[in-house]
Amino acid sequence: MSSFRLFRIAGIDVGVHPSWLVVFGLVTWSLATGYYPQVMRGADTGLYWLLGAISAVLLFAAVLVHELAHSLVARAQGLDARSITLFIFGGVSNLGGESPRPGVEFIVAIVGPLSSFALAGLAFLAATASPAGSAAEAMFSYLAVVNAILGAFNLIPGFPLDGGRVLRSIIWRTTGSLRRATELAATAGTLVAYGFLVLGFVRVLNGDVLFGIWTAAIGWFLQAAAGASIQQVRIEEALRGTRVREILRPDPAAVPPSLSVADLIEDHLLPQNRRAMPVVEGGRLAGIVTLGDIREVPPDRRATTPVGTVMGGRDSLVTVTPRASLTAALEALGRGDYEQVPVVEDGRLLGMLTRADVMRQLQLRDTLGLGSADGAA
């Protein structure tokens, strides 16, 4: 999900998707023209807009706390918590891989709604302690209600909402099958999504156009996410047990960092129909140079620019070993939306595993009617 990085908390990147600005504007507008004029009659219009903007920021701060709870607990349970993105429908935590056990899934899922309920309680106490009729009372009352709604909404038992993940963990514990649990929880999520779509349509017909469209959009998002979740677990099921070495076509072809960008293009990329090339120095992988790197070099400077000055460095390079599972390799490819990832053993380059290689393996297994390869060495 493309976003603008804002800051880093406990080693977790926090970013904002451009769609968040839409919600920020809508929330500010609705509070400034509806909520605050009703609960603070006679106040200055500018104050309404200021409180609306502050409340919108605090709302998304609450969403951030919700997502941080997921990420920090996931990290404590051994999962990789990479980033949090605030976007039009709230927030999403980017966690590496699936939970290894149903209990871990349950804990990571339930902590988000619990944190929202805790924030609602704190906001309620702050509203109670504020002077009656004051701006503070109005703002904290709003935050108490909206956090309670956020917690309750996420407990709806439809995947990928937190409640759906809780449901999946329970089914997983009962059946022992992650795939079956995901399919049932995602089916529940699809039903919930259709419910939101119907509700949104009805609200539009009743004249509540803005709320109706918003509700239908949430339903559409949930339906798409549920379908993607089923597809993801089926892919992982099909690839389970298959190792990178089983589909890797050994190709240690590489270039030295001293090679010019012009020679790289003419002697390697164009003749071999490549989009990227590993860079090896002293027998060890030093980096990888891609079309994106080359585009940054003006054409008139390519003959004098060494590959080593534009390549992605070894420290930031994502690699896999030949013993890694294809599911781990697919995760590595998706981590940075890469098209290929180097396969390295003891520092030596064995070849490049591409996204197309993994997809071709999936297509072959699907055509041949093969399931997972559990037990493969």
N, C-alpha and C positions, 0 to 999 in steps of 0.2 A: 504494500500500500504506500503510494508516494506521499511524502509529508515533509514538512519543514521541521528540522530539529531545533528544539527550544533550549533544553538543558539536560542534565544527567543527574539522576538520583540513585544513590547506592549502586552505581555501575550500570544503571538501566537508562537508555536513551528515551527521552520524552519528546514526541513530535506532535505537530498539528497538521491535519489534512486540510486543504483549502476549503473543503465543504463545511468545516467547523464554523467558518465565518458566517455562513448562511444561518446556522442555528443561533449563533451569538446575536446576530441582528434581529432574528425573529423573537428570541426570548427577551431581549432588551426592549423591543417595540411593544410586545404584548404586556410586559410588566409596566412599562411607562405609560401606556394608554388605557390599560384595563385594571390591573391589580392594585397598583399604588394609589391611583385616583379614588378607588373605592374605599380603601382602608385608611387613607390619609386625606380626607376631603379638605379642599381649600389651600393645599400647599402649592408652592411654586412649581410650574411645569418643568423647569430646569432640574429641580430636585427629583421629580419623578424619573426623568431620563437618567440622571446620575445614579439613583438607586437601582434602576433597571439594569444599567451596565455593570454595576458592582455585583448585583445578584447573579447576572449571567456568568461573570467570572468565577464567583464562588460556587455556582452550580457545576461548572466544569472542573473546578478544584476538587469538588466532591466526587465527580466521576474519576478523576485522577487517583484519589485515595482508594476508591473501589478497585481500580485496576492495579494499583501498587500492592494492595493486599493480595490479589491473585499472584502477582509476580514474585513478591518476597516469600510467600509461603511455598510457591512452586520451587524457588531456588533452595529453600530450606529442605525440601523433599528430594533434592538432587536433580531437578530439571533445570534447563538453561533458560533463564529469563533475559531476553535480549532488549526489547523495546516496548514502549506504550505509545499508541497513536490515538489522539482525540479526533473524532470525525463526526459526520452529520448525525449519526445515530447514537453517539455517546463516546465509547472508548473501546479499544481492543488491545489485549496483551499478546505480544509475540513470544510464545513459549516454544522451546525447541523440543519437538517430538511429543509423543503421547505419554500419558502417565503409565508407569510400569505396573501399577496395581490398582484395583478398584478403590482401596482406601485412600490412596494418594489423590486419585481423581475427585473423590468426595470432598476431601479437605480443601483442595485447591479451589474447587467450585463454590463451596458453601461460604468461604471466608469473604467473598465479595459482597453478597447481600448482607451478611452480618455486619460488615464495616459500614454499609449504608445505613442500616438500622441504628448503629452506634452513633453515627453522625446526626441522624434524625433526633435521637435522644438528647445529644449535646445541644443541638440547635433549639430544641423545645425548652430545655433548661435555661438557655440564654434568653429566649423570648419571654419566659416567665419572670426572669430577673430584670428585664428591661422596663422602663417607665411605660405605663399604659398610653397607647396612642402615639408612641414615638416611632421614628424611622427604624430604630434598632429592633423594636418589637415586631414591626411589619416585616422586616427583612429576615429575621431569625424564624419567624412563623412560617414564611414562605419556604425557607431552607429545610425546616423540619418536615413539612408536608412533602416537598419534592424528593427528599432523600428517602422518606418512607415509601413513596411511590416507586422510586428507583429500585429499592431493595425488593419490594413486592413483585414488581414487573420481572426482575431477573430470576425470581423463583418460579415463574411459570414453567411447567415441566415440558418444555419443547426445546430440543437441541437446535442451535448451539447456545441458547441462553443458559445461565448458570443452573437454573432448575432442571433444564434438559441434561446437563452434565451430571447433576446429582442423580437424576433418573437413570442415566446410562451407567453410573457407577453401581447402582443397586442391581440393575439387570445383569451387569457384568459379573458382579459377585454371585448372583443367583445361578446364571447359566454357565459361567466360566468362559464365555465367548465375547471378545471385544467387538468382533464384527456384528454379531447378532444384537448386542446391546446398542451399538451405534445405529444400526438399521431401525430398531424399534424406537429409540429416542429421536432419531431424525424424522421418522414417520409422525411421531407426536408433534415434532416441531413444524412439520408441513401442515398438519391439521390446525395448529395454533396460527400459522401464517395465513391460511385461508380464512380463519376466523377474523383476523385483523383486516384482510382485504374486503370481506363482506361488510364488516362494521364500518370501514371507511367509505364504502360505496353507499351504504344507508345514510351515513351522516351527510354526505354530499347531497343526496336527494332531499334531505331534510333542511338544506340550506346552510349547514355548517361546513362550508367548502374547505377552509384552511385546515381544520381539525380532521376532516374526512380524508383529504389528500395526504396529510401527514400519517394518519393511521394506516392507510393503504400502502404508503411507502415503506412503513415498518414491516407490514406483512410481506411485501415483495422482497425486502432484504432478508427476512427470516426464511422465506421459501428458498431463495437462492443459496443461502448459507447451509441450510439443511441438505439440499441436494449435493452441494460441494463436499459436505462432510461424508456423505455416503460414498461418493466417488473416491475420496481420499482413502478411506478405510479399505475399499475394494482394491485399490492400487497397492496399498501396503500388504494386504493379504496375498495378492498375486505374486508379489516380489519377495515375500518373506522366505528367508533361507537361501536366497540366491546371492552369491558373492560377486564383487566387482570383477575378479579375475576370470569368472566364467563367461563373461561377455566382452571383456576387454580385448581389442585387437592391438597387440603390442606394436607400438610405433614410437620409438625413442627419438624420432627426428626433432632437432632443436637447433637454435641459432645462438651464436655468442653475443654478449652484450655490446661488443665493439662493432658489429655489423651495422651498416647505415640503414635507415628506414627505407630509403629508395631501393636498395638491394633486397631488403626483406620483401618488399612488395613484388618486385620483378622476378626474383629467383625462387620465392617460396609461396607467398599467399596466392598470387594469380595462377601460377602453373599447377599448384596442388589444390586449388579451390578451398583454401582455408580461411577461417575468420579469426583465428588466433594462432600464436606460435609460442611454444615454451622457449625460455632463455636459460641456457645452461652455462655455468662457469666453473672450471676446475672439476668437471664431472658431476656437479651437483646442481639441482634446480635453483636458479637465482630469481626467477619471476616469470611472468607471462605477458606478452604484448598482444593487444587486441585491436580490432578495427577502431574502436572508440579511442584508444590511445593514439593511434596514427592520425585520426582526424584532427587531433589537436595540433599537429605539426603542419605549418604552411607548406604547400607543394614546393616552393622554391628553397626550402631549408631541409628537405628530406634527404638530400644527398650528403649533407654534412652533419646530420643529427644521428648519433649512435642509438641503437635500440635500447641500450641500458639506461638512457636518460628519460625514456618515456614509458618503460614497462611498469607493470604493477609489481611492487617489491615482494620479496619472499616472506617478509614478516606479516604482510597483510593478505597473503595468498591462501585461499582455501584449497586444501588437498585431501585426498582419500588414499587409503592403502588398498592393495589388491584383496586383502582379507575382509574389508568392510562390506557390510550388506548393501544391496542395491537401494534399500529404503533409506539407509544413512547417506548414500551417495545422492539420492534424489533430494533429500533434505539439504545437503550441502549445496546442490545446484540452486535450490529455491531460496537459500539464505540471502543471496545477493542477486537473485534473478540472473544467474550465470547460464551461458549456453554450453560451457564445457568446464571440466575440473581436472587438474593433473592427478594422475595416479602415481604415487611415489612410495618407494620402499627403501629404507635406510638412506634417504637422501637422493637415491637414483630415480630418474624419470623412466617409467615403464611405458607411458602413453597418456592419451587424453580420453577421458570418458565424457561423451557429449549427452545432452538432453535427448537428442535423436536416438542415441544408442539405447537409452532406458525405455523410451517410448516404443521403439521397435521390438524390444523384448516383451513389453506388455501386449502389443498387438499380436505377436507370435503366440503367446500363451493364451490369449483370448480366442484366436482362430483355431488353435489346437485343442481348446477346451481344457486347458491345464489350470489347476488351482495353484495354491502356494507350494513352494519347494521346501517345506519344512524338513529339516534333517540334512540338508545339503551341507557339505563340508565347507 
